[in-house]
Amino acid sequence: MPGATLEPFLYFHVMEVKQFVFNHFQVNCFVLWDKNTHGCMIVDPGCETPYEAESLYQFIEKNQLKVERILLTHPHIDHVCGLPEVCNHYQLPVSMHAEGEKTLLQAELYGSVMAFRVNDIDKVQISSISDGEMLGNVECRYVPGHCPGSMAFVLHEDKMVLTGDALFRGSIGRTDLPGGNYDILMNSIRTKLMTLPGEYEILPGHGDVSSIGEEEMYNGFLNA
């Protein structure tokens, strides 16, 4: 359901990060927060089971965090299977690129094929974000090629970038799913991600963290 509005995004300083690994596709869900204000954002809530969702809620409650935003790097089923539950729990919309809305609304269909159960995805409110938009001091960069509506989120003060499934440690996102395009993805990576300084840490949608410099040196897709 599009059209949701939000209060102005708070600025984050002294960022802290908690990584969760959820569902049978092993998606990285990140909670990032300012340890001074306790304002936080959740990125890619792929909670597949009530236990996974509860582990997220308990962490946030234990650390007395206030959820300000729920962000989505892209709307593939493994990244959104917990979205209706988490958005409802915190009474917040999801912030995502408008070009991913059609794919998001198809999540239940894709879930039935990939052994995910997701309900009420059409009840999730959407707050659209665009390339170059600043959410406080979080820069949104559009990185299409893996999935329609793919976004990366850059935190320049903390020298971090959440790349979703565009760029992984030693690899890149697959492009054989609907909406995927190898040439477009490679252009996104080279123009929107690899232009960042080498010391920027990469927080990917799957697998281990890396850095822009490490991928520049060792990622075979970028050195082909």
Secondary structure as UniProt FT lines:
FT   STRAND          15..22
FT   TURN            23..26
FT   STRAND          27..34
FT   TURN            35..37
FT   STRAND          39..43
FT   HELIX           50..62
FT   TURN            63..64
FT   STRAND          66..71
FT   HELIX           77..80
FT   TURN            81..82
FT   HELIX           83..90
FT   STRAND          94..97
FT   HELIX           98..100
FT   HELIX           101..105
FT   HELIX           107..113
FT   TURN            114..115
FT   HELIX           121..123
FT   STRAND          126..129
FT   TURN            131..132
FT   STRAND          134..135
FT   TURN            136..137
FT   STRAND          138..142
FT   TURN            144..145
FT   TURN            148..149
FT   STRAND          151..155
FT   HELIX           156..158
FT   STRAND          160..164
FT   STRAND          167..168
FT   TURN            169..170
FT   STRAND          171..172
FT   TURN            178..179
FT   HELIX           182..188
FT   HELIX           189..193
FT   TURN            194..195
FT   TURN            198..199
FT   STRAND          201..204
FT   STRAND          210..211
FT   HELIX           212..218
FT   TURN            220..222
//
